[in-house]
Amino acid sequence: MRRIKMRRIHYLFLLMSMSLKALALIEQHVANISRQHPDFPSELALFLRMMKLASWHLSKAAQALVKTWGLTYLEYSVLAALYGSEGHAMSLAELCSTIGEPYSQVSRLVQELHGRSLVARGHGHADRRKVMVSLDEEGVTLMEAILPVINTMAHDYLRPFAPGEMDELIRLLKKSMASMA
């Protein structure tokens, strides 16, 4: 187990150094485009590319961690969304919206997790056509084992932020997302 953990830590550092190199390239590419096209929205392009890079980096780091429990990052995302929902349950459509994946993909993931006794599927009470998904007891237990590890990773990522900076970043991201609606 210790050897596996050390490999994962090495992998996380490798990802981080790759992300820093990629960020430098992104900044260079955006600057090059801006010089050639002065009307190019360089701030928006940089923002979007940085968000994509940050998302990719965090998902790969989380993937390396949750693999210990035999999960993919998307499977973890399904379980985490259910764990955070009221009563550990939501409709399949809400689950798709929450994790940002298409219905067919989430339906397949739910089927796989159901086969491993981590989630249950059922029908809505008010609308029998609505597919409901909930965490089984094993799913809750698994999430409670995973979350301390994910929390440690998240705290490591948040360490560079001064008090209030993350709140400000979230506020600004919400403002940006509101303009996309």
MDAnalysis code that builds the backbone (N, CA, C; Angstrom):
import MDAnalysis as mda
import numpy as np

u = mda.Universe.empty(543, n_residues=181, atom_resindex=np.repeat(np.arange(181), 3), trajectory=True)
u.add_TopologyAttr("name", ["N", "CA", "C"] * 181)
u.add_TopologyAttr("resid", np.arange(1, 182))
u.add_TopologyAttr("resname", ["MET", "ARG", "ARG", "ILE", "LYS", "MET", "ARG", "ARG", "ILE", "HIS", "TYR", "LEU", "PHE", "LEU", "LEU", "MET", "SER", "MET", "SER", "LEU", "LYS", "ALA", "LEU", "ALA", "LEU", "ILE", "GLU", "GLN", "HIS", "VAL", "ALA", "ASN", "ILE", "SER", "ARG", "GLN", "HIS", "PRO", "ASP", "PHE", "PRO", "SER", "GLU", "LEU", "ALA", "LEU", "PHE", "LEU", "ARG", "MET", "MET", "LYS", "LEU", "ALA", "SER", "TRP", "HIS", "LEU", "SER", "LYS", "ALA", "ALA", "GLN", "ALA", "LEU", "VAL", "LYS", "THR", "TRP", "GLY", "LEU", "THR", "TYR", "LEU", "GLU", "TYR", "SER", "VAL", "LEU", "ALA", "ALA", "LEU", "TYR", "GLY", "SER", "GLU", "GLY", "HIS", "ALA", "MET", "SER", "LEU", "ALA", "GLU", "LEU", "CYS", "SER", "THR", "ILE", "GLY", "GLU", "PRO", "TYR", "SER", "GLN", "VAL", "SER", "ARG", "LEU", "VAL", "GLN", "GLU", "LEU", "HIS", "GLY", "ARG", "SER", "LEU", "VAL", "ALA", "ARG", "GLY", "HIS", "GLY", "HIS", "ALA", "ASP", "ARG", "ARG", "LYS", "VAL", "MET", "VAL", "SER", "LEU", "ASP", "GLU", "GLU", "GLY", "VAL", "THR", "LEU", "MET", "GLU", "ALA", "ILE", "LEU", "PRO", "VAL", "ILE", "ASN", "THR", "MET", "ALA", "HIS", "ASP", "TYR", "LEU", "ARG", "PRO", "PHE", "ALA", "PRO", "GLY", "GLU", "MET", "ASP", "GLU", "LEU", "ILE", "ARG", "LEU", "LEU", "LYS", "LYS", "SER", "MET", "ALA", "SER", "MET", "ALA"])
u.atoms.positions = np.array([
    [0.833, -1.202, 0.000],
    [0.000, 0.000, 0.000],
    [0.870, 1.255, 0.000],
    [1.960, 1.250, 0.776],
    [2.835, 2.418, 0.841],
    [3.462, 2.711, -0.526],
    [3.853, 1.667, -1.266],
    [4.444, 1.850, -2.585],
    [3.429, 2.483, -3.543],
    [2.193, 2.013, -3.484],
    [1.139, 2.580, -4.330],
    [0.936, 4.050, -3.990],
    [0.914, 4.371, -2.697],
    [0.704, 5.746, -2.266],
    [1.844, 6.644, -2.763],
    [3.086, 6.175, -2.678],
    [4.231, 6.959, -3.140],
    [4.151, 7.187, -4.651],
    [3.736, 6.170, -5.415],
    [3.583, 6.339, -6.865],
    [2.529, 7.391, -7.171],
    [1.447, 7.364, -6.428],
    [0.381, 8.333, -6.654],
    [0.870, 9.745, -6.323],
    [1.630, 9.900, -5.265],
    [2.156, 11.217, -4.905],
    [3.100, 11.703, -6.003],
    [3.964, 10.819, -6.500],
    [4.866, 11.184, -7.592],
    [4.056, 11.606, -8.822],
    [2.998, 10.873, -9.116],
    [2.136, 11.184, -10.251],
    [1.504, 12.568, -10.082],
    [1.071, 12.888, -8.865],
    [0.448, 14.186, -8.618],
    [1.451, 15.317, -8.839],
    [2.700, 15.142, -8.383],
    [3.716, 16.165, -8.607],
    [4.034, 16.305, -10.094],
    [4.056, 15.202, -10.821],
    [4.290, 15.235, -12.253],
    [3.182, 16.017, -12.951],
    [1.938, 15.759, -12.560],
    [0.810, 16.497, -13.135],
    [0.935, 17.992, -12.865],
    [1.332, 18.334, -11.633],
    [1.442, 19.732, -11.266],
    [2.502, 20.427, -12.122],
    [3.662, 19.797, -12.318],
    [4.707, 20.423, -13.127],
    [4.262, 20.523, -14.586],
    [3.531, 19.520, -15.081],
    [3.006, 19.590, -16.447],
    [2.025, 20.752, -16.571],
    [1.208, 20.973, -15.560],
    [0.226, 22.052, -15.597],
    [0.906, 23.415, -15.617],
    [1.999, 23.572, -14.875],
    [2.713, 24.848, -14.866],
    [3.324, 25.130, -16.237],
    [3.869, 24.098, -16.889],
    [4.405, 24.265, -18.240],
    [3.278, 24.594, -19.219],
    [2.164, 23.898, -19.077],
    [1.019, 24.138, -19.956],
    [0.491, 25.553, -19.761],
    [0.460, 26.047, -18.540],
    [-0.019, 27.403, -18.269],
    [0.877, 28.422, -18.971],
    [2.184, 28.216, -18.912],
    [3.103, 29.131, -19.593],
    [2.851, 29.120, -21.108],
    [2.606, 27.947, -21.666],
    [2.305, 27.855, -23.102],
    [0.988, 28.536, -23.446],
    [-0.004, 28.340, -22.600],
    [-1.306, 28.976, -22.828],
    [-1.146, 30.491, -22.850],
    [-0.438, 31.026, -21.874],
    [-0.233, 32.479, -21.819],
    [0.505, 32.967, -23.068],
    [1.504, 32.225, -23.502],
    [2.262, 32.588, -24.692],
    [1.375, 32.561, -25.938],
    [0.570, 31.513, -26.081],
    [-0.308, 31.393, -27.256],
    [-1.346, 32.513, -27.292],
    [-1.938, 32.807, -26.154],
    [-2.942, 33.880, -26.101],
    [-2.287, 35.216, -26.440],
    [-1.085, 35.463, -25.930],
    [-0.371, 36.707, -26.236],
    [-0.056, 36.795, -27.728],
    [0.339, 35.673, -28.342],
    [0.637, 35.659, -29.774],
    [-0.607, 35.982, -30.604],
    [-1.732, 35.378, -30.242],
    [-2.980, 35.657, -30.963],
    [-3.365, 37.124, -30.792],
    [-3.220, 37.648, -29.583],
    [-3.578, 39.049, -29.311],
    [-2.739, 40.018, -30.136],
    [-1.465, 39.710, -30.321],
    [-0.609, 40.572, -31.149],
    [-1.078, 40.565, -32.605],
    [-1.516, 39.435, -33.078],
    [-1.957, 39.308, -34.469],
    [-3.367, 39.850, -34.688],
    [-4.186, 39.760, -33.637],
    [-5.588, 40.203, -33.711],
    [-5.896, 41.032, -32.469],
    [-5.704, 42.345, -32.548],
    [-5.888, 43.208, -31.364],
    [-7.276, 43.129, -30.729],
    [-8.302, 42.745, -31.489],
    [-9.658, 42.650, -30.928],
    [-9.923, 41.314, -30.252],
    [-8.952, 40.411, -30.305],
    [-9.115, 39.088, -29.683],
    [-9.346, 39.251, -28.182],
    [-10.386, 38.605, -27.642],
    [-10.678, 38.725, -26.201],
    [-9.685, 37.892, -25.368],
    [-8.472, 38.390, -25.239],
    [-7.399, 37.615, -24.605],
    [-7.697, 37.264, -23.152],
    [-8.310, 38.180, -22.407],
    [-8.616, 37.875, -21.005],
    [-9.599, 36.715, -20.902],
    [-10.627, 36.737, -21.751],
    [-11.608, 35.651, -21.745],
    [-10.957, 34.338, -22.179],
    [-10.157, 34.379, -23.227],
    [-9.484, 33.166, -23.703],
    [-8.573, 32.596, -22.623],
    [-7.821, 33.462, -21.964],
    [-6.924, 33.009, -20.899],
    [-7.724, 32.426, -19.741],
    [-8.799, 33.111, -19.371],
    [-9.666, 32.625, -18.293],
    [-10.219, 31.231, -18.617],
    [-10.774, 31.067, -19.824],
    [-11.378, 29.788, -20.194],
    [-10.342, 28.672, -20.265],
    [-9.196, 28.957, -20.827],
    [-8.154, 27.935, -20.937],
    [-7.585, 27.574, -19.572],
    [-7.450, 28.568, -18.692],
    [-6.960, 28.282, -17.342],
    [-7.969, 27.438, -16.558],
    [-9.259, 27.747, -16.722],
    [-10.293, 26.969, -16.034],
    [-10.280, 25.527, -16.513],
    [-10.124, 25.350, -17.827],
    [-10.081, 23.999, -18.372],
    [-8.857, 23.250, -17.852],
    [-7.717, 23.923, -17.815],
    [-6.495, 23.306, -17.311],
    [-6.630, 22.957, -15.830],
    [-7.185, 23.874, -15.038],
    [-7.371, 23.616, -13.611],
    [-8.323, 22.442, -13.399],
    [-9.407, 22.410, -14.161],
    [-10.363, 21.315, -14.054],
    [-9.716, 19.988, -14.421],
    [-8.948, 19.990, -15.506],
    [-8.267, 18.768, -15.942],
    [-7.297, 18.306, -14.866],
    [-6.517, 19.242, -14.338],
    [-5.514, 18.895, -13.332],
    [-6.170, 18.310, -12.075],
    [-7.190, 18.974, -11.592],
    [-7.862, 18.496, -10.378],
    [-8.536, 17.147, -10.596],
    [-9.156, 16.962, -11.760],
    [-9.812, 15.679, -12.014],
    [-8.794, 14.553, -12.132],
    [-7.633, 14.825, -12.734],
    [-6.586, 13.792, -12.822],
    [-6.017, 13.469, -11.444],
    [-5.814, 14.479, -10.625],
    [-5.310, 14.251, -9.269],
    [-6.325, 13.444, -8.453],
    [-7.600, 13.818, -8.558],
    [-8.645, 13.081, -7.844],
    [-8.757, 11.661, -8.388],
    [-8.626, 11.509, -9.706],
    [-8.663, 10.180, -10.333],
    [-7.600, 9.280, -9.723],
    [-6.392, 9.826, -9.553],
    [-5.303, 9.042, -8.975],
    [-5.635, 8.609, -7.548],
    [-6.333, 9.461, -6.816],
    [-6.682, 9.131, -5.430],
    [-7.822, 8.117, -5.346],
    [-8.898, 8.336, -6.104],
    [-10.068, 7.460, -5.975],
    [-9.838, 6.091, -6.604],
    [-8.802, 5.985, -7.415],
    [-8.466, 4.694, -8.019],
    [-8.164, 3.656, -6.944],
    [-7.679, 4.118, -5.791],
    [-7.405, 3.237, -4.660],
    [-8.652, 2.452, -4.256],
    [-9.809, 3.056, -4.433],
    [-11.076, 2.408, -4.080],
    [-11.734, 1.753, -5.290],
    [-11.030, 1.655, -6.388],
    [-11.564, 1.006, -7.582],
    [-12.583, 1.843, -8.329],
    [-12.490, 3.164, -8.197],
    [-13.436, 4.062, -8.856],
    [-12.737, 4.900, -9.916],
    [-13.492, 5.301, -10.908],
    [-13.022, 6.328, -11.831],
    [-13.460, 7.673, -11.253],
    [-12.915, 8.746, -11.813],
    [-13.300, 10.069, -11.335],
    [-14.783, 10.335, -11.580],
    [-15.302, 9.894, -12.729],
    [-16.728, 10.106, -13.004],
    [-17.615, 9.319, -12.039],
    [-17.207, 8.095, -11.717],
    [-17.980, 7.324, -10.732],
    [-17.960, 8.036, -9.380],
    [-16.794, 8.531, -9.005],
    [-16.698, 9.302, -7.756],
    [-17.613, 10.524, -7.823],
    [-17.643, 11.202, -8.973],
    [-18.484, 12.394, -9.136],
    [-19.958, 12.066, -8.916],
    [-20.395, 10.920, -9.434],
    [-21.784, 10.479, -9.233],
    [-22.035, 10.252, -7.744],
    [-21.146, 9.511, -7.099],
    [-21.316, 9.213, -5.677],
    [-21.279, 10.485, -4.834],
    [-20.362, 11.408, -5.153],
    [-20.251, 12.649, -4.393],
    [-21.498, 13.513, -4.566],
    [-22.032, 13.574, -5.789],
    [-23.251, 14.355, -6.013],
    [-24.408, 13.782, -5.202],
    [-24.530, 12.473, -5.204],
    [-25.601, 11.838, -4.423],
    [-25.377, 12.036, -2.928],
    [-24.140, 11.912, -2.486],
    [-23.819, 12.070, -1.062],
    [-24.183, 13.482, -0.588],
    [-23.983, 14.470, -1.460],
    [-24.271, 15.851, -1.089],
    [-25.711, 16.277, -1.279],
    [-26.530, 15.417, -1.848],
    [-27.924, 15.785, -2.090],
    [-28.799, 15.436, -0.883],
    [-29.952, 16.075, -0.852],
    [-30.926, 15.835, 0.218],
    [-31.351, 14.375, 0.215],
    [-31.142, 13.684, 1.313],
    [-31.525, 12.277, 1.422],
    [-30.657, 11.348, 0.590],
    [-29.507, 11.849, 0.125],
    [-28.578, 11.067, -0.708],
    [-29.268, 10.525, -1.960],
    [-30.216, 11.304, -2.516],
    [-30.961, 10.843, -3.695],
    [-31.319, 12.018, -4.582],
    [-31.421, 11.741, -5.888],
    [-31.899, 12.732, -6.852],
    [-32.310, 12.013, -8.123],
    [-32.983, 12.751, -8.989],
    [-33.379, 12.145, -10.257],
    [-32.150, 12.015, -11.151],
    [-32.243, 11.122, -12.113],
    [-31.143, 10.923, -13.048],
    [-30.877, 12.213, -13.829],
    [-31.925, 12.934, -14.191],
    [-31.771, 14.197, -14.922],
    [-31.031, 15.235, -14.063],
    [-31.376, 15.320, -12.780],
    [-30.677, 16.247, -11.882],
    [-29.210, 15.849, -11.720],
    [-28.970, 14.557, -11.651],
    [-27.609, 14.047, -11.522],
    [-26.777, 14.437, -12.745],
    [-27.347, 14.298, -13.926],
    [-26.656, 14.692, -15.170],
    [-26.294, 16.171, -15.126],
    [-27.252, 16.980, -14.729],
    [-27.026, 18.424, -14.657],
    [-25.970, 18.771, -13.613],
    [-26.000, 18.082, -12.496],
    [-25.071, 18.357, -11.404],
    [-23.629, 18.049, -11.772],
    [-23.393, 16.930, -12.435],
    [-22.003, 16.574, -12.756],
    [-21.598, 16.975, -14.169],
    [-22.547, 17.506, -14.948],
    [-22.219, 18.028, -16.273],
    [-21.864, 16.964, -17.293],
    [-22.532, 15.846, -17.221],
    [-22.295, 14.755, -18.172],
    [-23.606, 14.396, -18.855],
    [-23.550, 13.854, -20.077],
    [-24.784, 13.503, -20.796],
    [-25.539, 12.348, -20.148],
    [-26.830, 12.329, -20.414],
    [-27.734, 11.335, -19.830],
    [-27.242, 9.908, -20.060],
    [-26.851, 9.597, -21.290],
    [-26.422, 8.224, -21.598],
    [-25.203, 7.820, -20.772],
    [-24.267, 8.738, -20.601],
    [-23.058, 8.459, -19.817],
    [-23.398, 8.226, -18.344],
    [-24.221, 9.101, -17.781],
    [-24.576, 8.984, -16.370],
    [-25.419, 7.736, -16.138],
    [-26.319, 7.437, -17.053],
    [-27.134, 6.229, -16.929],
    [-26.249, 4.981, -16.895],
    [-25.232, 4.946, -17.751],
    [-24.293, 3.813, -17.773],
    [-23.514, 3.732, -16.459],
    [-23.043, 4.880, -15.961],
    [-22.304, 4.901, -14.698],
    [-23.174, 4.427, -13.535],
    [-24.415, 4.890, -13.511],
    [-25.342, 4.488, -12.454],
    [-25.581, 2.978, -12.512],
    [-25.725, 2.450, -13.723],
    [-25.929, 1.006, -13.881],
    [-24.734, 0.231, -13.324],
    [-23.513, 0.698, -13.623],
    [-22.305, 0.040, -13.110],
    [-22.220, 0.134, -11.589],
    [-22.526, 1.308, -11.040],
    [-22.484, 1.491, -9.594],
    [-23.580, 0.682, -8.901],
    [-24.710, 0.542, -9.578],
    [-25.799, -0.290, -9.050],
    [-25.351, -1.755, -8.983],
    [-24.641, -2.207, -10.018],
    [-24.127, -3.577, -10.036],
    [-23.123, -3.848, -8.932],
    [-22.496, -2.794, -8.412],
    [-21.537, -2.928, -7.309],
    [-22.184, -2.623, -5.962],
    [-23.503, -2.504, -5.932],
    [-24.286, -2.246, -4.717],
    [-23.933, -0.931, -4.039],
    [-23.557, 0.075, -4.842],
    [-23.238, 1.384, -4.288],
    [-24.398, 2.365, -4.436],
    [-25.244, 2.153, -5.441],
    [-26.415, 3.000, -5.640],
    [-27.635, 2.122, -5.925],
    [-28.796, 2.729, -5.709],
    [-30.063, 2.065, -6.043],
    [-30.788, 2.918, -7.076],
    [-31.548, 2.269, -7.915],
    [-32.368, 2.958, -8.914],
    [-33.828, 2.687, -8.599],
    [-34.643, 3.669, -8.883],
    [-36.075, 3.499, -8.670],
    [-36.838, 4.520, -9.496],
    [-38.126, 4.617, -9.219],
    [-38.974, 5.573, -9.931],
    [-39.484, 6.609, -8.947],
    [-39.756, 7.807, -9.461],
    [-40.277, 8.881, -8.635],
    [-41.682, 8.563, -8.143],
    [-42.027, 9.125, -6.981],
    [-43.361, 8.888, -6.423],
    [-44.423, 9.665, -7.196],
    [-44.157, 10.938, -7.460],
    [-45.134, 11.765, -8.165],
    [-45.165, 11.465, -9.661],
    [-44.022, 11.159, -10.228],
    [-43.927, 10.893, -11.662],
    [-43.171, 9.578, -11.857],
    [-43.884, 8.527, -12.181],
    [-43.281, 7.196, -12.317],
    [-42.285, 7.127, -13.475],
    [-42.350, 8.094, -14.410],
    [-41.408, 8.099, -15.530],
    [-40.031, 8.604, -15.101],
    [-39.973, 9.312, -13.993],
    [-38.717, 9.892, -13.515],
    [-37.878, 8.801, -12.853],
    [-36.624, 8.657, -13.315],
    [-35.695, 7.686, -12.730],
    [-35.007, 8.354, -11.547],
    [-35.104, 7.726, -10.388],
    [-34.471, 8.234, -9.174],
    [-33.257, 7.367, -8.839],
    [-32.192, 8.020, -8.364],
    [-30.967, 7.329, -7.988],
    [-30.643, 7.724, -6.554],
    [-30.248, 6.750, -5.746],
    [-29.871, 7.042, -4.359],
    [-28.653, 6.212, -3.964],
    [-27.937, 6.706, -2.984],
    [-26.790, 5.962, -2.463],
    [-27.285, 4.811, -1.600],
    [-26.722, 3.637, -1.825],
    [-26.967, 2.518, -0.919],
    [-26.088, 2.711, 0.308],
    [-26.296, 1.894, 1.310],
    [-25.496, 1.982, 2.536],
    [-24.001, 1.830, 2.241],
    [-23.658, 0.922, 1.312],
    [-22.249, 0.734, 0.943],
    [-21.695, 1.977, 0.262],
    [-22.502, 2.666, -0.502],
    [-22.078, 3.901, -1.161],
    [-21.785, 4.999, -0.152],
    [-22.640, 5.105, 0.875],
    [-22.417, 6.092, 1.934],
    [-21.121, 5.773, 2.674],
    [-20.930, 4.502, 3.017],
    [-19.714, 4.082, 3.716],
    [-18.470, 4.375, 2.885],
    [-18.535, 4.095, 1.593],
    [-17.407, 4.355, 0.702],
    [-17.102, 5.850, 0.642],
    [-18.116, 6.688, 0.494],
    [-17.899, 8.137, 0.438],
    [-17.289, 8.643, 1.740],
    [-17.699, 8.093, 2.854],
    [-17.139, 8.528, 4.139],
    [-15.694, 8.099, 4.304],
    [-15.267, 7.076, 3.574],
    [-13.855, 6.673, 3.577],
    [-13.037, 7.543, 2.622],
    [-13.622, 7.925, 1.503],
    [-12.908, 8.691, 0.478],
    [-12.773, 10.164, 0.845],
    [-13.800, 10.755, 1.422],
    [-13.816, 12.199, 1.634],
    [-12.631, 12.743, 2.433],
    [-12.157, 12.082, 3.484],
    [-10.977, 12.639, 4.174],
    [-9.748, 12.754, 3.264],
    [-9.576, 11.813, 2.349],
    [-8.438, 11.858, 1.417],
    [-8.628, 12.995, 0.418],
    [-9.826, 13.116, -0.120],
    [-10.132, 14.203, -1.058],
    [-10.003, 15.552, -0.349],
    [-10.460, 15.619, 0.897],
    [-10.357, 16.862, 1.667],
    [-8.900, 17.285, 1.835],
    [-8.022, 16.329, 2.101],
    [-6.592, 16.637, 2.242],
    [-6.046, 17.194, 0.936],
    [-6.395, 16.573, -0.184],
    [-5.956, 17.066, -1.482],
    [-6.472, 18.485, -1.710],
    [-7.730, 18.712, -1.411],
    [-8.327, 20.038, -1.619],
    [-7.639, 21.087, -0.751],
    [-7.360, 20.759, 0.491],
    [-6.669, 21.706, 1.382],
    [-5.270, 22.030, 0.858],
    [-4.597, 21.048, 0.267],
    [-3.283, 21.295, -0.331],
    [-3.395, 22.287, -1.490],
    [-4.451, 22.162, -2.291],
    [-4.649, 23.080, -3.404],
    [-5.033, 24.474, -2.931],
    [-5.715, 24.552, -1.814],
    [-6.184, 25.852, -1.316],
    [-5.139, 26.592, -0.488],
    [-4.078, 25.913, -0.110],
    [-3.051, 26.506, 0.751],
    [-2.522, 27.852, 0.239],
    [-2.299, 28.042, -1.074],
    [-1.748, 29.322, -1.536],
    [-2.709, 30.516, -1.397],
    [-3.986, 30.266, -1.169],
    [-4.966, 31.345, -1.104],
    [-4.962, 32.005, 0.274],
    [-4.975, 33.329, 0.266],
    [-5.125, 34.095, 1.504],
    [-6.595, 34.027, 1.926],
    [-6.878, 34.266, 3.211],
    [-8.276, 34.261, 3.654],
    [-9.130, 35.210, 2.797],
    [-10.252, 34.706, 2.343],
    [-11.174, 35.505, 1.543],
    [-10.941, 35.418, 0.042],
    [-9.753, 35.012, -0.401],
    [-9.489, 34.957, -1.840],
    [-10.334, 33.905, -2.541],
    [-10.517, 32.754, -1.936],
    [-11.332, 31.719, -2.560],
    [-12.786, 32.170, -2.634],
    [-13.280, 32.842, -1.608],
    [-14.641, 33.380, -1.649],
    [-14.792, 34.374, -2.802],
    [-13.767, 35.204, -3.004],
    [-13.792, 36.181, -4.091],
    [-13.753, 35.479, -5.443],
    [-12.930, 34.448, -5.563],
    [-12.860, 33.695, -6.814],
    [-14.210, 33.048, -7.123],
    [-14.834, 32.461, -6.132],
    [-16.155, 31.844, -6.322],
    [-17.181, 32.895, -6.741],
    [-17.139, 34.055, -6.095],
    [-18.065, 35.132, -6.453],
    [-17.878, 35.531, -7.916],
    [-16.624, 35.670, -8.336],
    [-16.340, 36.067, -9.712],
    [-16.734, 34.979, -10.711],
    [-16.524, 33.722, -10.347],
    [-16.931, 32.628, -11.234],
    [-18.448, 32.582, -11.383],
    [-19.167, 32.810, -10.293],
    [-20.626, 32.852, -10.363],
    [-21.079, 33.986, -11.276],
    [-20.399, 35.126, -11.159],
    [-20.717, 36.270, -12.013],
    [-20.490, 35.914, -13.477],
    [-19.388, 35.232, -13.755],
    [-19.088, 34.811, -15.110],
    [-20.124, 33.809, -15.617],
    [-20.487, 32.851, -14.780],
    [-21.455, 31.827, -15.191],
    [-22.848, 32.431, -15.411],
    [-23.188, 33.466, -14.643],
    [-24.491, 34.101, -14.828],
    [-24.602, 34.723, -16.215],
    [-23.481, 35.196, -16.755],
    [-23.525, 35.783, -18.087],
    [-23.656, 34.722, -19.179],
    [-23.408, 33.470, -18.836],
    [-23.512, 32.373, -19.806],
    [-24.922, 31.798, -19.869],
    [-25.735, 32.122, -18.907],
    [-27.096, 31.555, -18.834],
    [-28.028, 32.177, -19.821],
])
